[in-house]
């Protein structure tokens, strides 16, 4: 890595080198699909990344907001790649809160002791149809 001031890095390359996405083509798809924002706005994969920029990305159910600390267009070890960005405290708190909520939901879930029979299946289907019709009126 040469001097950071003269290094020009595309957004998709930076996301790949910072190890947010496994391949550059996957990073490109996520940026084009609107899953990645640069300073709060949708952008293109060819956008040049600058130090201090805020990048928000969505990976599955998680929404991560990071501040760019270093530029690199080369994929390196995970320990080194962690130095390329700093996650915002709000993002960390939100992810921990969501993880805790998932843990609570998982603990409160009780699996059925048996597979629903024909009558129970029909009751469930009727209940789901009734709920979906209520959603249309909101």
Secondary structure, DSSP 8 states (H G I E B T S, - for coil): ---TTT---BHHHHHHHTTSSSSHHHHHHHHHTT-EEETTEE--TT-B--TT-EEEEEETTEEEEEEE----SS---HHHHGGGEEE-HHHHHHHHHHHHHHHHHHHH----SS---HHHHHHHHHHHHHHHHHHTT-
